[in-house]
C-alpha cells in the first residue's frame, strides 16, 4: 500500500475514529465526576430535600452519560469520511453538556447546597438533550449527501424519532427551570423527567441496535 493510499484510508475513517475515541475519553471522565458527585450528594449530617434531589441529579447524569455513549456507538456505524468542522463543534458541545451535568451540582453542593443553585442543572440537561440530536442531525445530513441509501429506512425513521424526542425534552426542561422560580417542586419534577427521558433514550438505542442487527442479517453478503 502506497503512502497516498494509506492517507486516503485514514481520511475515510477519520470522523468515525474521532467519535469513537471521543466517547471513550468522555465516558471515562464522567465516571470519575459521577463518583465525586455521588460522594457529595450522599454525605452530610442529615438527609434533607437538597440531598435527595442531588441523588436524583446524579442518577440522571449517569444515565445521560450511558445514553450518550450508547447512541454514539450506534450512530458511528454510518459515519464516514474526513472530520469536518461541524462534527468537531457538535462533539465539543456534547461533551460540554455532559461534563456540566456533573460539575455544576458538585460545585453547588461543595459551596452552598440549596435548590436555588441546583435548579440551573435543568438548563444543562436541556443543553444535553439538544446537543445529542444536533450531532445526530449533522451526521444524517452528511450521510444523505455523501452516502445516500447506506442506512435502512427503518433506521433513519427511528433516528428521526429520537431527535424529535430530544428536542421535546429540551423544551420541557427549560420550562421546568423557568417554573422553579414560582414553585420549587418543579425541580423534582424536572429531575424525574430527566431520568425517565434518559432511560427511554437508552431503550430506544437498544431498539435501534436491534434494527441494525436485523438489517445486517437480512442484507446480502
Beta strands, then each sheet from edge to edge (+ up, - down):
end
